[in-house]
Amino acid sequence: MSKLRWVLLGLAAFALASCSYQNPYLAKRRWQQQQARNLKPAELEQAPGTAWRRTTALKIRIYRDAAYANHQTNLRQHLQELIEHANEVLQVNVSIRLQLEEVRELPNEVVSTDLRQVIEQLHALDQGDGVEFVLALVGQNPIMTYSFHELGMARWLGKHLAMRSMDDAQELQQLTEGLDTLSVEQRAQLYAQRKQHKQTAVLLHEIGHALGAMHTRDPDDLMHPNYRHSVSGFAEPNLAIMGYTLEERTAEPDQRDPATLAKRLKTYLTQSQWQGWVDGEREDRLKVLSEALDQATAARQAAVLAGQEARPTPQAPVEDLTGLTPEDREKYQAIEVHRREQRVKEAYALVTELADRYPEIYAVQQKACELGMAFRVQPQFIVRYCGKMSELQKAARQR
């Protein structure tokens, strides 16, 4: 056998031996690279479901606490980027774009440990005049969680949202320790991608609730109760509900009717055969819608009764303010001043203050009912005063 042949055989044997030997570091690196690919978040879907519709800009007012602001080097830029990422999904799915109206500081007395409490305090602080959404941004959750409602929260069919910072030191540490063969830049990029996906998904989830969307059973759906990095879009039935809500909210002010919206949503949920919602949630929402319709009906009936009582008297009735203190009479007179000058929030705050203080004075209850109807406040607030006014009318007729 020639020398060359022996050399070639030797090389072949060496190559086979090399193939059978796996460098432990290289094997670990390949495995971690695959893990990094698996951990990369999904692309949020941008299916052109309503691309033919004209895009409507909806204003959002943001409050942030010190803990949230401390995690951002350029807060304004961060918020603009967050909104733009959400807009990429909202514009092509429901034809809206969020527009940042203003950023304000959240008062120190707002307690961020409970998001439900944050929502209540935010609602008391800002009624949402002039904007479609009011968002509170607070510090991160002290424990690692994947529950959407521990990362964010919103009032169903409301304006108010709350959301935590998505900075997660535990996740960053896990990526650092678990992917130690990757470069610092690769780990930082993966963490940034996951953080961006999570904060965008949480914002979209809460906006979905504010527009009527409900929880689904699909773990890759944006409205699933738990976040995961594979969530990618809204289910069609939830897009339909959001469309109904937006149709009412983006109409001209004199064309908006929450009762009509409640009726449309109730009809849709009753007739829908889709089985993807979380068990029991559709029934709960149908109950809420039925109660809202009952309250709206009661408010309309009270208004009709008020009109019927007023018809026989051609001149404006003299308001009996005998029971009010001199100071409260001045407040009562100020209500009409605020109303004429379109200061809706101030007018309604005064009238509800007096109506709650003087539940047995007809003029005050009538004023609260009248302004509630004129300002189109939520039905549960209207029916309280219109109902009391009706009771006082009946009692007066029986005397």
Summary of the structure (lengths in Angstrom):
residues: 399
radius of gyration: 29.4
end to end distance: 129.0
largest distance: 129.0
contacts: 1167
relative contact order: 0.08
helix: 59%
strand: 10%
